[in-house]
Amino acid sequence: MTYVDTVEAAVAKARPGAFAVTGYTSERAARTALLDREADGVLVPQSGKLIVAGAAGRTPSVRACTSCGRRVAGGS
């Protein structure tokens, strides 16, 4: 099972049907997808970062990404 598969399973458990999980070859590629609005959030496992995009960080998708990220990480 790849890291992407593991995250996808955890996200599906935390928020069923809420997100599509896509693996990228590098943080740079993931950030490009974020900037191109192909993604609402980017998880960078190597650095433990969850990067989200949105209007001042308060859009529903950004709140959902942050909430789900906390659940997947084991936080509240």
Secondary structure, 3 states (H helix, E strand, C coil): CCHHHHHHHHHHHHCCCCCCCCCCCCHHHHHHHHHCCCCCEEEECCCCEEEECCHHHCCHHHHHHHHHHHHHHCCC
